[in-house]
Amino acid sequence: MTGTYKLHLITSTAQLDPKTRRSNPKVSILCPSERGKQLMKRVLLKKSFETPEEAEREGVAFAQKWIDDGKPDLPQP
């Protein structure tokens, strides 16, 4: 699932956990150029879902909230 939100390119995919057979959202966010630099953030959310579609939707919702919250630092893996 790919789309834009407030000039940010969001890509949300589902990563299947073979042990649990559940899907985790994997999100990439390309931020608009700031002072000539583009910023890419990637995050794999620990919350899992029954279906890949649910995981992808949650990834998009997470990205939109992160943007709305002013792009705070994300936890390091």
Biopython code that builds the backbone (N, CA, C, O; Angstrom):
import numpy as np
from Bio.PDB.StructureBuilder import StructureBuilder

atoms = [
    (1, "MET", "N", (0.856, -1.159, 0.000)),
    (1, "MET", "CA", (0.000, 0.000, 0.000)),
    (1, "MET", "C", (0.906, 1.227, 0.000)),
    (1, "MET", "O", (1.748, 1.389, 0.883)),
    (2, "THR", "N", (0.724, 2.084, -0.995)),
    (2, "THR", "CA", (1.547, 3.285, -1.126)),
    (2, "THR", "C", (0.638, 4.484, -1.362)),
    (2, "THR", "O", (-0.359, 4.394, -2.080)),
    (3, "GLY", "N", (0.995, 5.601, -0.752)),
    (3, "GLY", "CA", (0.241, 6.827, -0.952)),
    (3, "GLY", "C", (0.996, 8.010, -0.395)),
    (3, "GLY", "O", (2.075, 7.863, 0.180)),
    (4, "THR", "N", (0.420, 9.182, -0.569)),
    (4, "THR", "CA", (1.038, 10.389, -0.035)),
    (4, "THR", "C", (0.127, 10.984, 1.040)),
    (4, "THR", "O", (-1.096, 10.843, 1.016)),
    (5, "TYR", "N", (0.785, 11.653, 1.977)),
    (5, "TYR", "CA", (0.086, 12.331, 3.066)),
    (5, "TYR", "C", (0.926, 13.537, 3.455)),
    (5, "TYR", "O", (2.065, 13.396, 3.900)),
    (6, "LYS", "N", (0.353, 14.730, 3.281)),
    (6, "LYS", "CA", (1.048, 15.976, 3.615)),
    (6, "LYS", "C", (2.452, 15.998, 3.002)),
    (6, "LYS", "O", (3.437, 16.287, 3.682)),
    (7, "LEU", "N", (2.520, 15.690, 1.714)),
    (7, "LEU", "CA", (3.751, 15.708, 0.911)),
    (7, "LEU", "C", (4.761, 14.610, 1.284)),
    (7, "LEU", "O", (5.900, 14.649, 0.816)),
    (8, "HIS", "N", (4.377, 13.656, 2.098)),
    (8, "HIS", "CA", (5.232, 12.536, 2.479)),
    (8, "HIS", "C", (4.776, 11.296, 1.710)),
    (8, "HIS", "O", (3.577, 11.037, 1.603)),
    (9, "LEU", "N", (5.720, 10.536, 1.180)),
    (9, "LEU", "CA", (5.402, 9.284, 0.499)),
    (9, "LEU", "C", (5.446, 8.165, 1.538)),
    (9, "LEU", "O", (6.475, 7.944, 2.177)),
    (10, "ILE", "N", (4.335, 7.466, 1.703)),
    (10, "ILE", "CA", (4.227, 6.392, 2.688)),
    (10, "ILE", "C", (4.059, 5.070, 1.954)),
    (10, "ILE", "O", (3.193, 4.931, 1.091)),
    (11, "THR", "N", (4.896, 4.102, 2.307)),
    (11, "THR", "CA", (4.753, 2.746, 1.805)),
    (11, "THR", "C", (4.591, 1.825, 3.005)),
    (11, "THR", "O", (5.444, 1.790, 3.891)),
    (12, "SER", "N", (3.501, 1.085, 3.026)),
    (12, "SER", "CA", (3.228, 0.169, 4.126)),
    (12, "SER", "C", (3.041, -1.229, 3.548)),
    (12, "SER", "O", (2.201, -1.448, 2.675)),
    (13, "THR", "N", (3.832, -2.165, 4.047)),
    (13, "THR", "CA", (3.716, -3.551, 3.627)),
    (13, "THR", "C", (3.529, -4.416, 4.869)),
    (13, "THR", "O", (3.708, -3.960, 5.998)),
    (14, "ALA", "N", (3.171, -5.654, 4.636)),
    (14, "ALA", "CA", (2.982, -6.596, 5.740)),
    (14, "ALA", "C", (4.111, -7.617, 5.709)),
    (14, "ALA", "O", (4.422, -8.186, 4.662)),
    (15, "GLN", "N", (4.711, -7.838, 6.853)),
    (15, "GLN", "CA", (5.759, -8.845, 6.983)),
    (15, "GLN", "C", (5.192, -10.003, 7.795)),
    (15, "GLN", "O", (4.805, -9.832, 8.951)),
    (16, "LEU", "N", (5.147, -11.174, 7.184)),
    (16, "LEU", "CA", (4.573, -12.347, 7.831)),
    (16, "LEU", "C", (5.576, -12.978, 8.797)),
    (16, "LEU", "O", (6.728, -13.232, 8.444)),
    (17, "ASP", "N", (5.116, -13.221, 10.010)),
    (17, "ASP", "CA", (5.921, -13.949, 10.987)),
    (17, "ASP", "C", (5.608, -15.432, 10.792)),
    (17, "ASP", "O", (4.486, -15.864, 11.058)),
    (18, "PRO", "N", (6.593, -16.221, 10.327)),
    (18, "PRO", "CA", (6.307, -17.624, 10.022)),
    (18, "PRO", "C", (5.918, -18.456, 11.248)),
    (18, "PRO", "O", (5.243, -19.477, 11.117)),
    (19, "LYS", "N", (6.336, -18.025, 12.420)),
    (19, "LYS", "CA", (6.001, -18.776, 13.638)),
    (19, "LYS", "C", (4.544, -18.574, 14.042)),
    (19, "LYS", "O", (3.856, -19.530, 14.399)),
    (20, "THR", "N", (4.080, -17.338, 13.987)),
    (20, "THR", "CA", (2.719, -17.037, 14.444)),
    (20, "THR", "C", (1.713, -16.981, 13.298)),
    (20, "THR", "O", (0.505, -17.032, 13.531)),
    (21, "ARG", "N", (2.208, -16.876, 12.052)),
    (21, "ARG", "CA", (1.362, -16.729, 10.865)),
    (21, "ARG", "C", (0.538, -15.439, 10.923)),
    (21, "ARG", "O", (-0.542, -15.350, 10.337)),
    (22, "ARG", "N", (1.064, -14.448, 11.634)),
    (22, "ARG", "CA", (0.434, -13.131, 11.717)),
    (22, "ARG", "C", (1.327, -12.124, 10.997)),
    (22, "ARG", "O", (2.509, -12.382, 10.772)),
    (23, "SER", "N", (0.759, -10.987, 10.643)),
    (23, "SER", "CA", (1.476, -9.977, 9.872)),
    (23, "SER", "C", (1.797, -8.754, 10.715)),
    (23, "SER", "O", (0.976, -8.287, 11.506)),
    (24, "ASN", "N", (3.013, -8.246, 10.529)),
    (24, "ASN", "CA", (3.457, -7.024, 11.186)),
    (24, "ASN", "C", (3.603, -5.930, 10.137)),
    (24, "ASN", "O", (4.099, -6.191, 9.041)),
    (25, "PRO", "N", (3.173, -4.693, 10.457)),
    (25, "PRO", "CA", (3.341, -3.592, 9.515)),
    (25, "PRO", "C", (4.820, -3.194, 9.386)),
    (25, "PRO", "O", (5.529, -3.062, 10.383)),
    (26, "LYS", "N", (5.255, -3.010, 8.166)),
    (26, "LYS", "CA", (6.593, -2.509, 7.864)),
    (26, "LYS", "C", (6.380, -1.233, 7.051)),
    (26, "LYS", "O", (5.793, -1.266, 5.970)),
    (27, "VAL", "N", (6.865, -0.106, 7.584)),
    (27, "VAL", "CA", (6.544, 1.201, 7.011)),
    (27, "VAL", "C", (7.808, 1.937, 6.587)),
    (27, "VAL", "O", (8.808, 1.946, 7.305)),
    (28, "SER", "N", (7.748, 2.554, 5.408)),
    (28, "SER", "CA", (8.788, 3.475, 4.946)),
    (28, "SER", "C", (8.128, 4.821, 4.680)),
    (28, "SER", "O", (7.066, 4.893, 4.062)),
    (29, "ILE", "N", (8.771, 5.889, 5.155)),
    (29, "ILE", "CA", (8.232, 7.239, 4.976)),
    (29, "ILE", "C", (9.327, 8.107, 4.363)),
    (29, "ILE", "O", (10.386, 8.301, 4.959)),
    (30, "LEU", "N", (9.060, 8.624, 3.170)),
    (30, "LEU", "CA", (9.991, 9.537, 2.519)),
    (30, "LEU", "C", (9.483, 10.946, 2.768)),
    (30, "LEU", "O", (8.413, 11.331, 2.297)),
    (31, "CYS", "N", (10.274, 11.713, 3.523)),
    (31, "CYS", "CA", (9.885, 13.068, 3.905)),
    (31, "CYS", "C", (10.322, 14.053, 2.826)),
    (31, "CYS", "O", (11.304, 13.812, 2.124)),
    (32, "PRO", "N", (9.593, 15.164, 2.693)),
    (32, "PRO", "CA", (9.971, 16.182, 1.709)),
    (32, "PRO", "C", (11.384, 16.699, 1.970)),
    (32, "PRO", "O", (11.898, 16.626, 3.086)),
    (33, "SER", "N", (11.975, 17.207, 0.941)),
    (33, "SER", "CA", (13.329, 17.737, 1.028)),
    (33, "SER", "C", (13.397, 18.897, 2.019)),
    (33, "SER", "O", (12.627, 19.853, 1.939)),
    (34, "GLU", "N", (14.330, 18.786, 2.945)),
    (34, "GLU", "CA", (14.581, 19.863, 3.906)),
    (34, "GLU", "C", (16.034, 20.295, 3.749)),
    (34, "GLU", "O", (16.956, 19.507, 3.963)),
    (35, "ARG", "N", (16.224, 21.551, 3.376)),
    (35, "ARG", "CA", (17.572, 22.071, 3.136)),
    (35, "ARG", "C", (18.349, 21.194, 2.155)),
    (35, "ARG", "O", (19.537, 20.933, 2.346)),
    (36, "GLY", "N", (17.657, 20.738, 1.095)),
    (36, "GLY", "CA", (18.320, 19.967, 0.056)),
    (36, "GLY", "C", (18.509, 18.494, 0.371)),
    (36, "GLY", "O", (19.121, 17.776, -0.419)),
    (37, "LYS", "N", (18.001, 18.026, 1.500)),
    (37, "LYS", "CA", (18.162, 16.619, 1.878)),
    (37, "LYS", "C", (16.793, 15.970, 2.040)),
    (37, "LYS", "O", (15.878, 16.547, 2.627)),
    (38, "GLN", "N", (16.674, 14.758, 1.507)),
    (38, "GLN", "CA", (15.466, 13.992, 1.754)),
    (38, "GLN", "C", (15.731, 13.038, 2.904)),
    (38, "GLN", "O", (16.848, 12.550, 3.074)),
    (39, "LEU", "N", (14.714, 12.780, 3.680)),
    (39, "LEU", "CA", (14.834, 11.919, 4.841)),
    (39, "LEU", "C", (13.937, 10.705, 4.654)),
    (39, "LEU", "O", (12.754, 10.841, 4.342)),
    (40, "MET", "N", (14.507, 9.511, 4.845)),
    (40, "MET", "CA", (13.736, 8.273, 4.763)),
    (40, "MET", "C", (13.726, 7.631, 6.138)),
    (40, "MET", "O", (14.780, 7.409, 6.734)),
    (41, "LYS", "N", (12.548, 7.337, 6.634)),
    (41, "LYS", "CA", (12.400, 6.644, 7.910)),
    (41, "LYS", "C", (11.767, 5.291, 7.642)),
    (41, "LYS", "O", (10.833, 5.174, 6.848)),
    (42, "ARG", "N", (12.284, 4.274, 8.309)),
    (42, "ARG", "CA", (11.710, 2.931, 8.194)),
    (42, "ARG", "C", (11.454, 2.391, 9.592)),
    (42, "ARG", "O", (12.247, 2.592, 10.512)),
    (43, "VAL", "N", (10.329, 1.702, 9.727)),
    (43, "VAL", "CA", (10.001, 1.123, 11.027)),
    (43, "VAL", "C", (9.196, -0.167, 10.817)),
    (43, "VAL", "O", (8.317, -0.241, 9.958)),
    (44, "LEU", "N", (9.522, -1.168, 11.619)),
    (44, "LEU", "CA", (8.754, -2.408, 11.663)),
    (44, "LEU", "C", (8.019, -2.411, 12.996)),
    (44, "LEU", "O", (8.634, -2.487, 14.059)),
    (45, "LEU", "N", (6.707, -2.328, 12.923)),
    (45, "LEU", "CA", (5.915, -2.273, 14.142)),
    (45, "LEU", "C", (5.808, -3.667, 14.758)),
    (45, "LEU", "O", (5.704, -4.665, 14.046)),
    (46, "LYS", "N", (5.833, -3.720, 16.072)),
    (46, "LYS", "CA", (5.801, -5.000, 16.774)),
    (46, "LYS", "C", (4.390, -5.565, 16.896)),
    (46, "LYS", "O", (4.221, -6.759, 17.143)),
    (47, "LYS", "N", (3.394, -4.732, 16.727)),
    (47, "LYS", "CA", (2.011, -5.186, 16.825)),
    (47, "LYS", "C", (1.700, -6.068, 15.611)),
    (47, "LYS", "O", (2.062, -5.722, 14.486)),
    (48, "SER", "N", (1.033, -7.200, 15.831)),
    (48, "SER", "CA", (0.733, -8.102, 14.723)),
    (48, "SER", "C", (-0.772, -8.179, 14.476)),
    (48, "SER", "O", (-1.582, -7.874, 15.351)),
    (49, "PHE", "N", (-1.120, -8.596, 13.259)),
    (49, "PHE", "CA", (-2.509, -8.631, 12.813)),
    (49, "PHE", "C", (-2.800, -9.940, 12.106)),
    (49, "PHE", "O", (-1.899, -10.601, 11.590)),
    (50, "GLU", "N", (-4.063, -10.299, 12.092)),
    (50, "GLU", "CA", (-4.504, -11.548, 11.452)),
    (50, "GLU", "C", (-4.248, -11.536, 9.947)),
    (50, "GLU", "O", (-3.845, -12.548, 9.374)),
    (51, "THR", "N", (-4.484, -10.381, 9.304)),
    (51, "THR", "CA", (-4.364, -10.325, 7.852)),
    (51, "THR", "C", (-3.317, -9.283, 7.429)),
    (51, "THR", "O", (-3.060, -8.322, 8.154)),
    (52, "PRO", "N", (-2.721, -9.487, 6.248)),
    (52, "PRO", "CA", (-1.790, -8.491, 5.725)),
    (52, "PRO", "C", (-2.456, -7.128, 5.502)),
    (52, "PRO", "O", (-1.829, -6.088, 5.702)),
    (53, "GLU", "N", (-3.722, -7.138, 5.089)),
    (53, "GLU", "CA", (-4.427, -5.879, 4.836)),
    (53, "GLU", "C", (-4.566, -5.058, 6.113)),
    (53, "GLU", "O", (-4.391, -3.840, 6.093)),
    (54, "GLU", "N", (-4.879, -5.720, 7.218)),
    (54, "GLU", "CA", (-4.974, -5.007, 8.503)),
    (54, "GLU", "C", (-3.621, -4.409, 8.880)),
    (54, "GLU", "O", (-3.549, -3.271, 9.345)),
    (55, "ALA", "N", (-2.557, -5.173, 8.682)),
    (55, "ALA", "CA", (-1.216, -4.692, 9.012)),
    (55, "ALA", "C", (-0.843, -3.481, 8.159)),
    (55, "ALA", "O", (-0.275, -2.514, 8.665)),
    (56, "GLU", "N", (-1.160, -3.534, 6.875)),
    (56, "GLU", "CA", (-0.841, -2.410, 5.990)),
    (56, "GLU", "C", (-1.620, -1.157, 6.391)),
    (56, "GLU", "O", (-1.059, -0.062, 6.417)),
    (57, "ARG", "N", (-2.898, -1.312, 6.699)),
    (57, "ARG", "CA", (-3.707, -0.149, 7.124)),
    (57, "ARG", "C", (-3.156, 0.454, 8.413)),
    (57, "ARG", "O", (-3.087, 1.676, 8.547)),
    (58, "GLU", "N", (-2.766, -0.391, 9.355)),
    (58, "GLU", "CA", (-2.202, 0.107, 10.616)),
    (58, "GLU", "C", (-0.881, 0.837, 10.365)),
    (58, "GLU", "O", (-0.587, 1.834, 11.025)),
    (59, "GLY", "N", (-0.088, 0.344, 9.413)),
    (59, "GLY", "CA", (1.165, 1.015, 9.066)),
    (59, "GLY", "C", (0.925, 2.413, 8.536)),
    (59, "GLY", "O", (1.641, 3.347, 8.897)),
    (60, "VAL", "N", (-0.077, 2.566, 7.681)),
    (60, "VAL", "CA", (-0.417, 3.891, 7.144)),
    (60, "VAL", "C", (-0.897, 4.802, 8.269)),
    (60, "VAL", "O", (-0.485, 5.960, 8.346)),
    (61, "ALA", "N", (-1.761, 4.292, 9.139)),
    (61, "ALA", "CA", (-2.267, 5.094, 10.260)),
    (61, "ALA", "C", (-1.115, 5.528, 11.167)),
    (61, "ALA", "O", (-1.086, 6.670, 11.626)),
    (62, "PHE", "N", (-0.163, 4.625, 11.429)),
    (62, "PHE", "CA", (1.000, 4.964, 12.249)),
    (62, "PHE", "C", (1.797, 6.095, 11.593)),
    (62, "PHE", "O", (2.184, 7.051, 12.264)),
    (63, "ALA", "N", (2.041, 5.988, 10.290)),
    (63, "ALA", "CA", (2.828, 7.002, 9.586)),
    (63, "ALA", "C", (2.135, 8.358, 9.617)),
    (63, "ALA", "O", (2.778, 9.380, 9.859)),
    (64, "GLN", "N", (0.833, 8.374, 9.376)),
    (64, "GLN", "CA", (0.101, 9.642, 9.394)),
    (64, "GLN", "C", (0.143, 10.291, 10.775)),
    (64, "GLN", "O", (0.326, 11.503, 10.886)),
    (65, "LYS", "N", (-0.025, 9.495, 11.823)),
    (65, "LYS", "CA", (0.045, 10.038, 13.181)),
    (65, "LYS", "C", (1.444, 10.568, 13.477)),
    (65, "LYS", "O", (1.582, 11.620, 14.100)),
    (66, "TRP", "N", (2.485, 9.857, 13.041)),
    (66, "TRP", "CA", (3.868, 10.282, 13.251)),
    (66, "TRP", "C", (4.099, 11.638, 12.584)),
    (66, "TRP", "O", (4.730, 12.520, 13.166)),
    (67, "ILE", "N", (3.591, 11.800, 11.373)),
    (67, "ILE", "CA", (3.729, 13.080, 10.656)),
    (67, "ILE", "C", (2.969, 14.173, 11.405)),
    (67, "ILE", "O", (3.507, 15.257, 11.632)),
    (68, "ASP", "N", (1.720, 13.894, 11.790)),
    (68, "ASP", "CA", (0.899, 14.879, 12.501)),
    (68, "ASP", "C", (1.506, 15.274, 13.846)),
    (68, "ASP", "O", (1.327, 16.404, 14.302)),
    (69, "ASP", "N", (2.221, 14.346, 14.481)),
    (69, "ASP", "CA", (2.837, 14.613, 15.779)),
    (69, "ASP", "C", (4.167, 15.372, 15.661)),
    (69, "ASP", "O", (4.840, 15.602, 16.665)),
    (70, "GLY", "N", (4.541, 15.756, 14.443)),
    (70, "GLY", "CA", (5.758, 16.546, 14.269)),
    (70, "GLY", "C", (7.012, 15.715, 14.029)),
    (70, "GLY", "O", (8.124, 16.215, 14.198)),
    (71, "LYS", "N", (6.847, 14.455, 13.637)),
    (71, "LYS", "CA", (7.953, 13.551, 13.306)),
    (71, "LYS", "C", (8.945, 13.379, 14.460)),
    (71, "LYS", "O", (10.138, 13.638, 14.300)),
    (72, "PRO", "N", (8.448, 12.941, 15.626)),
    (72, "PRO", "CA", (9.364, 12.717, 16.750)),
    (72, "PRO", "C", (10.330, 11.574, 16.457)),
    (72, "PRO", "O", (10.091, 10.758, 15.567)),
    (73, "ASP", "N", (11.419, 11.526, 17.211)),
    (73, "ASP", "CA", (12.393, 10.448, 17.035)),
    (73, "ASP", "C", (11.703, 9.104, 17.201)),
    (73, "ASP", "O", (10.857, 8.923, 18.077)),
    (74, "LEU", "N", (12.082, 8.173, 16.346)),
    (74, "LEU", "CA", (11.555, 6.816, 16.430)),
    (74, "LEU", "C", (12.522, 5.948, 17.201)),
    (74, "LEU", "O", (13.731, 6.172, 17.136)),
    (75, "PRO", "N", (12.020, 4.951, 17.938)),
    (75, "PRO", "CA", (12.923, 4.064, 18.669)),
    (75, "PRO", "C", (13.826, 3.307, 17.711)),
    (75, "PRO", "O", (13.404, 2.921, 16.621)),
    (76, "GLN", "N", (15.056, 3.098, 18.116)),
    (76, "GLN", "CA", (16.005, 2.343, 17.302)),
    (76, "GLN", "C", (15.772, 0.857, 17.508)),
    (76, "GLN", "O", (15.442, 0.424, 18.612)),
    (77, "PRO", "N", (15.945, 0.064, 16.435)),
    (77, "PRO", "CA", (15.728, -1.384, 16.566)),
    (77, "PRO", "C", (16.764, -2.039, 17.456)),
    (77, "PRO", "O", (16.720, -3.251, 17.666)),
]
sb = StructureBuilder()
sb.init_structure("model")
sb.init_model(0)
sb.init_chain("A")
sb.init_seg("    ")
for serial, (resi, resn, name, xyz) in enumerate(atoms, 1):
    if name == "N":
        sb.init_residue(resn, " ", resi, " ")
    sb.init_atom(name, np.array(xyz, "f"), 0.0, 1.0, " ", f" {name:<3s}", serial, name[0])
structure = sb.get_structure()
